[in-house]
Amino acid sequence: MLEKLSMAAALVALGAGAAIAHTTLEAQEAPVGASHKAVFRVPHGCDGKPTNVVRVQIPEGVIAVKPMPKSGWSLEKVTGAHAKAYDYHGTPTKEGVKEVLWKGGNLADDEYDEFVVRVYLTPDLPVGKMLYFPIVQECPAGAVERWIEIPAEAQSSDDLEFPAPGLKLLEKAGGH
């Protein structure tokens, strides 16, 4: 009996370690039609090498992107056209940030850090669905971790080896 309990505890610990190895969002749900502070948690470097670049792709329907600078990292925003014009507090918004890069830092493989952006989740995003933010970690000597896999319709992120962090879209609560 004790042996079975020990084995079960070991399996739970292994599962927790695997889940923690993924790049994730701190808050995993947010209402549409509102601003949201997205905190991306990066738990390690690349196979013993430090992370020097973190790239976050901004999905369609996410606008007014404002990344938080990080000490020791330079910040780059790649802009482009949106698929359509979005209303942002009465102002039509046709282009904006499509990707955010933090570069030149040094996140050791045995360290953890957070990368933050403030965004607006447009009201036309589908309530009840998941919105994915593909992330790429770049490390020295061409090492890379690509958290870019998006589950198919009947699939779970748990089924993927390198899942993109996901945000469940909720209906906007009343008020401002």
Secondary structure, 3 states (H helix, E strand, C coil): CHHHHHHHHHHHHHHHHHHHCCCEECCCEEECCEEEEEEEEECCCECCECEEEEEEECCCCEEEEEECCCCCCEEEEEEEEEEEEEEECCEEEEEEEEEEEEEEEEECCCCCEEEEEEEEECCCCCCCCEEECCEEEECHHHCEEEECECCCCCCCHHHCCCECCEEEEECCCCCC
